[in-house]
Amino acid sequence: MRLDKQTESRFKIAGIMVILLMGIIVARMFEKQVLQHGKYIALAEEQQRFEKTEIAERGRIYAHDQIEEEGSLYPLAFDIKTYQLWAVPKQIKDKQKTAETLSLITGMSFEDIFSQIDNDKLYIPPVKKGVDYDTAQKLKAEKLSGIMLVPENSRYYPEFSLASHLLGFVNAEGKGNYGFEGHYNKELVGTSGKMVGEKDTLGRVISLIDEKSPQDGTSYVLTVDRSVQYFVEKKLSEAIEKYQADSGTIIVMDIETGGILAMSSKPDYDVNNYRAIAKDNPSLFVNPAIAHLYEPGSIFKPFVMAAAIDKGLINPETEGVFDWHVWVDNYEIKTAERKAFGKENMTQVLQNSDNVAMVWISELLGKEGMYEYIKNFNFFDKTGIDLDTEVSGYTKPVKEWKNINRATISFGQGIAVTPMQIVSAYATMANGGVYLYPRVVDKIIMPNGQEKKIEKKEGVRVIKENTAKIMAKMLKEVVEGGHSWRAKVEGFSIGAKTGTAQIPKKEGGYEENESGLGVFIHSLAGFAPTENPKYAMLVKLDRPKSAKYSENTAAPLFGEISSFLLNFYYRLPANK
């Protein structure tokens, strides 16, 4: 049977299409099996190959506790295994129900979760970090579509707010911020490990190609004593409430080692919950003990007195009669009590905290002489303490000084310093006149377990050893018979000086009111025992409103903490 032309044409077209289709198939097979053979071999190998990152542990931070148990260590910071909660919105079947479930289990608000997952994105940032093990198990049990849990390490601070300013924190990216965590971040951070291998079609590991173990970070034992830190923080909180102060700072420094036994500023924060603080009050992260400058007031007088004694210009028995006020460069300087004290020796000048007498001493020293000793006491440089955000003290360059600058600095106004600088300078007098650098590291523990003890670091001699002994005796008499008497501890000799400092205004001048309440910084600095000093300490209360002078606020607080240190930490025998 002959096919008509139309049918024959259709067969030809169909045949051509079959030939073309076969050609395409052959070409594709040639491309895949020959031209792209290497690519598909690589893909197949990639499906069999796996990589796994092993997270390194950040170094631990420990504190001593000599009172609880001698030689014992307590962790202040360490890593715990937690999870990141991830979501793939496009894969979530019921977003409303998923958000409700996540809210119920994690404690996050429904609105916060729903606003993040109410879209069809394939990627969003983690919904929550630091999910603990128990919460993670509850989430896994729900088997929610589009929800994943990824293991991570989170920093944990078991003592919550204890030593928060000293410690600092680790942020969401694993970087240390502020304090110790910030200063030693490079050493604390470990190196993550990596495992590369092959698996079969069932996902079972059949061989390891490369393996690099994680290297944990370096751990540190601090000079801080947990019991001392706790006691200091407790007493500081009580004092702030009792004296209606805005804030406060206490630093205790060991003379034998230069180690910081306690460093506390209030208000503080729970380090585990730093994110909440970051939103509301990030300035709270800054450590006032090392980063807040203030005019110290009369606690600065012993350094000027020591300078004049060291240069042989005066001695403790040097006497003078000073008026209740004096004019310098057309400025009137008065005694705090607005009265003259009659004939005084130099010890009595400190006991009475006589501003006018200090102006006379500054005249003997001269601008250059006074500036030299202030510089040698390290008030124009950082102390070098191993904590983040420390600043140095400040006053005008000496070439810009007028007589009024020299005069006011002699009683601690017109110069700005940090609390840490004050403590280090008092520690210098207690250390026989040699500058003592503060530190917070007692011992380093390497990842392999090897330990390295950190030794005391001394600087240059600031005043003669005999001058230091004279100052210790004078400061002892200041406590025995001056404004600092409430700092006394029965059976022990305390050397200290009070300070009630004016607060400068931004526009110039100083804050003041008729009552004198809430416009001063109260402080007391000193060391004990004066014969063989063990520690130096500063107590500072900002704007107390229940008392006008530091002898009624900072002095008794200093005495309470000194009694604890001498009787329970150092356990020294009392003098009979």
Secondary structure, DSSP 8 states (H G I E B T S, - for coil): ----HHHHHHHHHHHHHHHHHHHHHHHHHHIIIIITHHHHHHHHHHHHEEEEEE------EEEE-TTTSTT-EEEEEEEEEEEEEEE-GGG-S-HHHHHHHHHHHH---HHHHHHHHSS--S----SEEEE-HHHHHHHHHHT-TTEEEEEEEEEE-TTTTTTHHHH-EE-TTS-EESHHHHHTHHHH--B-EEEEEEE-TTS-EEEEEEEE--B---EEEEEEEHHHHHHHHHHHHHHHHHTT-SEEEEEEEETTT-BEEEEEEES---GGGHHHHHHH-GGGGS-HHHH--B--GGGGHHHHHHHHHHTTS--TT-EEE--SEEEETTEEEE-TTSS---EEEHHHHHHHT-HHHHHHHHHHHHHHHHHHHHHHTTTTS----SSBT----B---GGG--HHHHHHHTTT-S-BB-HHHHHHHHHHHHTTTEEE--B-EEEEE-TTS-EEE----EEEE-S-HHHHHHHHHHHHHHHHHSTTGGG-BTTB--EEEEEEEE-B-TTSSB---SS--SSEEEEEEEEE-SSS--EEEEEEEES-SS-SSGGGTHHHHHHHHHHHIIIIIS------
